[in-house]
Amino acid sequence: MPRPLVFAAALLACGCNEIRYQTARLRANTPKLEVPKAAELPDRRATYDCRNGEPFDVFFPPGGAGAVLSLGGDDFALRELTTVAGKRFGDDRYELYMKEDGSVYVTLDEKPIREGCKQR
């Protein structure tokens, strides 16, 4: 194999490796979200009842930067994520989907844990 091709292949392999680990490095450098306790949040909350599972609360902090999911006695700070329709919030494990028709569902590690939820 000619020397320039070997050099080009080595550069390409290094570049692919850099791209693969870039998201992990970015995630490690992002500041951690501080999860406020539910009692400290303003009265902008919604309670949802679901077909499967217990009800849960969602708190919307002022400014609309995200949401706090209160699920099973634990609170999780979720960032707003891009979506085609409705609203979507998430962190590394939990995602909250709010569809335009008013239905809501929650996933944990991409598996649904609350489905067919409607606001009280």
Order of alpha helices (4+ residues) and beta strands (2+ residues): alpha-beta-beta-beta-beta-beta-beta-beta-beta
